[in-house]
């Protein structure tokens, strides 16, 4: 692969990880933003439940929030064409405003479902652009040899938010209401905005000879298709993400409506999953020293899928918490590996489009899965729907056995 000779950044002029203060500030801003996101994931389903009482409505909301995934190729072009720092700032500010609007309207008792639909679509669109630009920004902040460690740390930061935020969000909601939880989320985006604004970030290199947007989109697809480790991890994740989306769309509704848990118990159960997620992120770099990407990804995918399946069969609070922790451990173990594969094999000028293309390939079925979750839950119940989700996620591990991943 001749293009691999094009490095992600000028590695030599960057400090060692321990002294790389900008990247830690960047991750600190991410922590605040991730923290708010986890509160959002609890607040929105409870708002919809409060307004409609319908799992189908929750499926529609989840589908609309994920529908902007279809715009990923254009998010990749934006990330490669324009200043990534400005894109990050724009997305943080936009989400701050939109989430705050939902929270204020709900507190005032004036929120209706027709208002929720365009607002969550807007939040989802900004999140897609933000996530792609964030991915493409990291290699410009660290040395090549530090990428796996930084991705593991960033995953650990995210999962620390998964651990802490749901419990706190549950307490806020139980004492006040979901609207106040969303105001906390809105403030978190503002804090992230200020953290990123204070950073000096390298501008991405742009090739002025590129004219056609569709040509740039095609270039990203062609690179992914010919780079087998990226291609096969994407193929595995298509089914895995479909199953996981079925599960995640229903988890709060399932615990509230089928298992009859109160809001605080739901929050702490989700927070308990954060413990497993932190452990997975922290140990990912350790496992990588001893095992191939193929071994790590296949094993974690099988175990994670089975944990979802068992979650649908259990009603004990303890075992539900354990299965959730096992699932989040496996997911966070895999995430830094997949991210590092994409970053190390992609030239700088393609980073945004490789990530965007990969997200489109792996997440394209998320809106359908989210909508289908509501339909299936209404038809066969949340338990059987979650069992089906676990079975799909488990079978998704097969493409990880491809030999190209053993060589990485």
C-alpha positions as CSV (number, residue, x, y, z in Angstrom):
1,X,0.0,0.0,0.0
2,X,2.0,3.0,-1.3
3,X,-0.3,5.5,0.4
4,X,0.7,4.2,3.8
5,X,4.0,6.0,3.3
6,X,2.0,9.2,3.8
7,X,2.1,9.6,7.6
8,X,-0.7,11.0,9.7
9,X,1.2,14.0,10.9
10,X,4.7,15.3,11.5
11,X,5.3,12.8,14.3
12,X,8.8,14.1,15.3
13,X,7.6,17.5,16.4
14,X,5.1,16.2,19.0
15,X,6.0,15.5,22.6
16,X,5.9,12.1,24.4
17,X,2.4,11.2,25.7
18,X,3.2,12.0,29.3
19,X,4.1,15.6,28.4
20,X,1.5,16.0,25.7
21,X,-0.8,18.4,27.6
22,X,-3.0,19.5,24.7
23,X,-4.2,15.9,24.1
24,X,-5.1,15.6,27.7
25,X,-7.0,18.9,27.6
26,X,-8.8,17.6,24.5
27,X,-9.8,14.4,26.3
28,X,-10.9,16.5,29.3
29,X,-13.3,18.4,27.0
30,X,-14.5,15.0,25.7
31,X,-15.1,13.7,29.2
32,X,-17.5,16.6,30.0
33,X,-19.3,16.2,26.7
34,X,-19.5,12.4,27.1
35,X,-20.8,12.9,30.6
36,X,-23.7,15.0,29.3
37,X,-24.4,12.5,26.5
38,X,-25.0,9.7,29.0
39,X,-27.5,11.8,30.8
40,X,-29.2,12.5,27.5
41,X,-29.5,8.8,26.8
42,X,-31.6,8.4,29.9
43,X,-33.6,11.6,29.7
44,X,-34.9,11.3,26.2
45,X,-36.5,7.9,26.5
46,X,-38.1,9.0,29.8
47,X,-39.5,12.1,28.2
48,X,-41.0,10.1,25.3
49,X,-42.4,7.6,27.8
50,X,-43.9,10.5,29.8
51,X,-45.5,12.2,26.7
52,X,-46.7,9.1,24.8
53,X,-46.2,5.9,26.8
54,X,-45.4,4.2,23.5
55,X,-42.3,2.1,22.6
56,X,-43.1,2.8,19.0
57,X,-42.6,6.5,19.6
58,X,-39.3,5.8,21.2
59,X,-38.3,3.8,18.2
60,X,-39.2,6.7,15.9
61,X,-37.1,9.2,18.0
62,X,-34.1,6.8,18.1
63,X,-34.4,6.3,14.3
64,X,-34.5,10.0,13.6
65,X,-31.5,10.6,15.9
66,X,-29.5,8.0,14.0
67,X,-30.8,8.8,10.4
68,X,-28.0,11.4,9.9
69,X,-25.6,8.4,9.7
70,X,-26.6,8.3,6.1
71,X,-24.8,11.7,5.7
72,X,-21.5,10.3,7.0
73,X,-19.7,10.5,3.6
74,X,-20.4,14.3,3.5
75,X,-19.3,14.6,7.1
76,X,-16.0,13.0,6.1
77,X,-15.6,15.5,3.2
78,X,-16.3,18.4,5.6
79,X,-13.7,17.0,8.0
80,X,-11.0,16.7,5.3
81,X,-11.8,20.0,3.5
82,X,-12.4,22.4,6.4
83,X,-10.7,23.4,9.7
84,X,-11.5,20.5,12.1
85,X,-11.3,22.7,15.2
86,X,-13.9,25.1,13.8
87,X,-16.2,22.1,13.0
88,X,-15.8,20.8,16.5
89,X,-16.7,24.2,18.0
90,X,-19.7,24.6,15.7
91,X,-21.1,21.2,16.6
92,X,-20.6,21.7,20.4
93,X,-22.3,25.1,20.3
94,X,-25.2,23.8,18.1
95,X,-25.8,20.8,20.4
96,X,-25.7,23.0,23.4
97,X,-28.5,25.1,22.0
98,X,-30.7,22.3,20.6
99,X,-30.5,20.1,23.8
100,X,-31.2,23.2,25.9
101,X,-34.3,24.0,23.9
102,X,-35.7,20.5,24.5
103,X,-35.0,20.7,28.3
104,X,-36.6,24.1,28.7
105,X,-39.7,23.2,26.7
106,X,-40.2,20.0,28.8
107,X,-39.7,21.9,32.1
108,X,-42.3,24.5,30.9
109,X,-44.7,21.7,30.0
110,X,-44.9,22.8,26.4
111,X,-42.9,20.0,24.7
112,X,-44.8,18.0,22.1
113,X,-43.6,15.1,20.0
114,X,-43.7,17.0,16.8
115,X,-41.1,19.3,18.3
116,X,-38.9,16.5,19.5
117,X,-38.5,14.9,16.1
118,X,-36.6,17.7,14.2
119,X,-34.6,18.6,17.3
120,X,-33.2,15.1,17.8
121,X,-32.5,14.9,14.1
122,X,-30.5,18.1,14.4
123,X,-28.6,16.8,17.4
124,X,-27.9,13.6,15.6
125,X,-26.6,15.4,12.5
126,X,-24.2,17.6,14.6
127,X,-23.0,14.6,16.5
128,X,-22.1,12.8,13.3
129,X,-19.9,15.7,12.1
130,X,-18.4,16.1,15.5
131,X,-17.5,12.4,15.9
132,X,-15.8,12.3,12.5
133,X,-13.9,15.5,13.0
134,X,-12.8,14.3,16.5
135,X,-11.5,11.0,15.1
136,X,-9.5,12.8,12.4
137,X,-8.1,15.4,14.9
138,X,-6.5,12.9,17.3
139,X,-3.6,11.8,15.0
140,X,-2.5,15.4,14.6
141,X,-2.1,15.7,18.4
142,X,0.0,12.6,19.2
143,X,2.9,10.6,17.9
144,X,2.2,7.5,15.9
145,X,3.5,5.1,18.6
146,X,1.1,6.7,21.1
147,X,-2.0,6.2,19.1
148,X,-3.2,2.9,20.6
149,X,-2.5,4.3,24.2
150,X,-4.4,7.5,23.5
151,X,-7.3,5.7,21.9
152,X,-7.5,3.4,25.0
153,X,-7.3,6.5,27.3
154,X,-10.0,8.3,25.3
155,X,-12.2,5.2,25.5
156,X,-11.5,5.1,29.2
157,X,-12.5,8.7,29.5
158,X,-15.7,8.0,27.7
159,X,-16.5,5.0,29.9
160,X,-15.8,7.0,33.0
161,X,-18.7,9.1,31.9
162,X,-20.7,5.9,31.3
163,X,-19.9,4.9,34.9
164,X,-20.7,8.2,36.6
165,X,-23.3,10.0,34.5
166,X,-26.3,7.7,34.4
167,X,-26.5,7.4,38.2
168,X,-26.3,11.2,38.6
169,X,-28.7,11.6,35.8
170,X,-31.1,9.2,37.5
171,X,-30.9,11.2,40.7
172,X,-31.5,14.5,38.9
173,X,-34.6,13.1,37.1
174,X,-36.0,11.5,40.2
175,X,-35.8,14.7,42.3
176,X,-36.7,17.1,39.4
177,X,-37.5,15.9,35.9
178,X,-35.7,14.9,32.6
179,X,-35.8,18.5,31.4
180,X,-33.2,19.6,34.1
181,X,-31.0,16.6,33.1
182,X,-31.0,17.9,29.6
183,X,-29.9,21.4,30.8
184,X,-26.9,19.7,32.5
185,X,-26.2,18.0,29.1
186,X,-26.5,21.4,27.4
187,X,-24.0,23.0,29.8
188,X,-21.6,20.0,29.2
189,X,-21.4,20.9,25.5
190,X,-20.6,24.5,26.4
191,X,-17.7,23.4,28.6
192,X,-16.4,21.1,25.8
193,X,-16.7,24.1,23.4
194,X,-14.5,26.2,25.8
195,X,-11.9,23.4,26.2
196,X,-11.5,22.9,22.4
197,X,-11.4,26.7,21.8
198,X,-8.4,27.0,24.1
199,X,-6.4,24.4,22.1
200,X,-3.9,25.0,19.3
201,X,-4.7,22.3,16.8
202,X,-2.8,21.6,13.5
203,X,-4.7,22.5,10.4
204,X,-5.4,19.5,8.2
205,X,-3.7,19.4,4.9
206,X,-6.0,20.1,1.9
207,X,-5.4,19.2,-1.7
208,X,-6.6,22.2,-3.7
209,X,-6.7,20.0,-6.9
210,X,-9.8,18.1,-5.6
211,X,-12.9,19.6,-7.0
212,X,-15.8,17.1,-6.9
213,X,-17.4,16.2,-3.6
214,X,-18.6,12.9,-5.1
215,X,-15.1,12.2,-6.3
216,X,-13.8,12.7,-2.7
217,X,-16.6,10.5,-1.3
218,X,-15.6,7.8,-3.9
219,X,-11.9,8.1,-2.9
220,X,-12.8,7.3,0.7
221,X,-14.9,4.3,-0.3
222,X,-12.2,2.9,-2.6
223,X,-9.6,3.2,0.1
224,X,-11.7,1.3,2.6
225,X,-12.6,-1.4,0.1
226,X,-9.0,-2.2,-0.8
227,X,-7.7,-2.0,2.8
228,X,-8.7,-5.4,4.1
229,X,-8.3,-4.9,7.9
230,X,-10.6,-1.9,7.8
231,X,-13.0,-3.6,5.4
232,X,-13.5,-6.7,7.5
233,X,-13.9,-4.9,10.8
234,X,-16.6,-2.9,9.1
235,X,-18.3,-6.0,7.8
236,X,-18.3,-7.5,11.3
237,X,-19.7,-4.3,12.8
238,X,-22.7,-4.0,10.4
239,X,-24.5,-6.9,12.1
240,X,-23.0,-6.2,15.5
241,X,-24.3,-2.6,15.5
242,X,-27.7,-3.7,14.2
243,X,-28.1,-6.1,17.2
244,X,-26.6,-3.6,19.7
245,X,-29.0,-0.8,18.4
246,X,-32.0,-3.1,19.0
247,X,-30.8,-3.6,22.5
248,X,-29.8,0.0,23.4
249,X,-33.0,1.5,21.9
250,X,-35.0,-0.6,24.4
251,X,-32.8,-0.9,27.5
252,X,-34.3,2.0,29.5
253,X,-37.8,1.2,28.4
254,X,-37.3,-2.5,29.2
255,X,-36.0,-1.8,32.7
256,X,-38.7,0.7,33.4
257,X,-41.7,-1.0,31.9
258,X,-40.9,-4.7,31.9
259,X,-38.6,-5.2,34.9
260,X,-40.4,-2.4,36.8
261,X,-37.3,-0.6,38.0
262,X,-37.4,3.0,39.3
263,X,-35.3,5.8,37.7
264,X,-32.6,5.7,40.3
265,X,-32.1,1.9,39.9
266,X,-31.9,2.2,36.1
267,X,-29.3,5.0,36.5
268,X,-27.1,3.0,38.8
269,X,-27.4,-0.2,36.7
270,X,-26.2,1.7,33.6
271,X,-23.5,3.3,35.7
272,X,-22.4,-0.2,36.8
273,X,-21.9,-1.0,33.1
274,X,-19.4,1.8,33.1
275,X,-17.1,-0.2,35.5
276,X,-16.8,-2.9,32.9
277,X,-16.3,-0.3,30.2
278,X,-13.5,1.4,32.0
279,X,-11.7,-1.9,32.6
280,X,-12.1,-2.8,28.9
281,X,-10.6,0.5,27.8
282,X,-7.7,0.3,30.3
283,X,-6.8,-3.3,29.4
284,X,-7.1,-2.8,25.7
285,X,-3.5,-1.6,25.3
286,X,-2.3,-4.4,27.5
287,X,-4.1,-7.1,25.5
288,X,-2.8,-5.6,22.3
289,X,0.8,-6.3,23.4
290,X,0.1,-10.0,23.7
291,X,-2.6,-10.8,21.1
292,X,-3.5,-10.0,17.5
293,X,-6.4,-7.8,16.6
294,X,-8.1,-10.8,15.2
295,X,-8.0,-12.7,18.6
296,X,-9.1,-9.6,20.6
297,X,-12.0,-8.6,18.3
298,X,-13.4,-12.1,17.7
299,X,-13.4,-13.2,21.4
300,X,-14.8,-9.9,22.7
301,X,-17.5,-9.9,20.0
302,X,-18.7,-13.4,20.9
303,X,-18.7,-12.7,24.6
304,X,-20.4,-9.3,24.2
305,X,-23.1,-10.7,22.0
306,X,-23.9,-13.5,24.5
307,X,-24.1,-10.9,27.3
308,X,-26.9,-9.1,25.5
309,X,-28.7,-12.4,24.9
310,X,-28.6,-13.3,28.6
311,X,-29.6,-9.8,29.5
312,X,-33.0,-10.4,27.8
313,X,-33.5,-13.6,29.8
314,X,-32.8,-12.3,33.3
315,X,-34.8,-10.2,35.8
316,X,-32.4,-10.3,38.7
317,X,-30.9,-6.8,39.3
318,X,-27.5,-8.2,40.1
319,X,-27.3,-10.4,37.0
320,X,-28.6,-7.6,34.8
321,X,-25.9,-5.4,36.1
322,X,-23.3,-8.1,35.5
323,X,-24.4,-8.7,31.9
324,X,-24.4,-5.0,31.2
325,X,-20.9,-4.7,32.6
326,X,-19.6,-7.7,30.6
327,X,-21.1,-6.2,27.4
328,X,-19.6,-2.7,28.0
329,X,-16.2,-4.3,28.9
330,X,-16.1,-6.1,25.5
331,X,-17.3,-3.1,23.5
332,X,-14.7,-0.8,25.1
333,X,-12.0,-3.4,24.6
334,X,-12.7,-3.5,20.9
335,X,-13.2,0.2,20.2
336,X,-9.6,1.4,20.6
337,X,-8.4,-1.5,18.4
338,X,-10.8,-0.7,15.6
339,X,-10.0,3.1,15.8
340,X,-6.3,2.5,15.8
341,X,-6.5,0.2,12.8
342,X,-8.3,2.9,10.8
343,X,-5.9,5.7,12.0
344,X,-2.7,3.9,11.3
345,X,-3.6,2.6,7.9
346,X,-5.1,5.9,6.6
347,X,-3.1,8.8,5.2
348,X,-3.8,12.2,6.7
349,X,-5.7,13.6,3.8
350,X,-8.2,10.7,3.9
351,X,-8.7,10.4,7.7
352,X,-12.1,12.0,7.8
353,X,-13.4,10.2,4.8
354,X,-12.1,6.8,6.0
355,X,-13.8,7.3,9.3
356,X,-17.0,8.6,7.7
357,X,-17.1,5.8,5.1
358,X,-16.5,3.2,7.9
359,X,-19.2,4.7,10.0
360,X,-21.7,4.7,7.1
361,X,-20.9,1.1,6.3
362,X,-21.2,-0.1,9.9
363,X,-24.0,2.2,11.1
364,X,-26.2,2.3,8.0
365,X,-28.8,0.0,9.5
366,X,-29.0,1.8,12.8
367,X,-32.1,3.9,11.9
368,X,-33.9,0.7,10.7
369,X,-32.8,-1.2,13.8
370,X,-34.0,1.6,16.1
371,X,-37.4,1.8,14.4
372,X,-37.7,-2.0,14.3
373,X,-36.9,-2.2,18.0
374,X,-40.1,-0.3,18.7
375,X,-42.2,-2.5,16.4
376,X,-40.8,-5.8,17.7
377,X,-41.1,-4.6,21.4
378,X,-44.8,-3.9,20.8
379,X,-45.3,-7.2,19.0
380,X,-43.3,-9.7,20.9
381,X,-42.1,-7.8,24.0
382,X,-38.8,-6.3,25.0
383,X,-37.4,-9.6,26.4
384,X,-37.5,-11.5,23.2
385,X,-36.4,-8.5,21.2
386,X,-33.3,-8.2,23.3
387,X,-32.6,-12.0,23.0
388,X,-32.8,-11.6,19.2
389,X,-30.4,-8.6,19.4
390,X,-27.9,-10.7,21.4
391,X,-28.1,-13.6,18.8
392,X,-27.4,-11.2,15.9
393,X,-24.5,-9.6,17.8
394,X,-22.9,-12.9,18.6
395,X,-23.0,-14.1,14.9
396,X,-21.5,-10.8,13.9
397,X,-18.1,-12.0,15.2
398,X,-17.4,-14.3,12.2
399,X,-15.7,-11.6,9.8
400,X,-13.2,-10.9,12.5
401,X,-11.6,-14.3,11.7
402,X,-10.2,-12.9,8.4
403,X,-6.4,-13.4,8.1
404,X,-5.6,-9.8,7.5
405,X,-6.4,-8.9,11.1
406,X,-4.0,-11.5,12.4
407,X,-1.2,-9.7,10.6
408,X,-1.8,-6.3,12.2
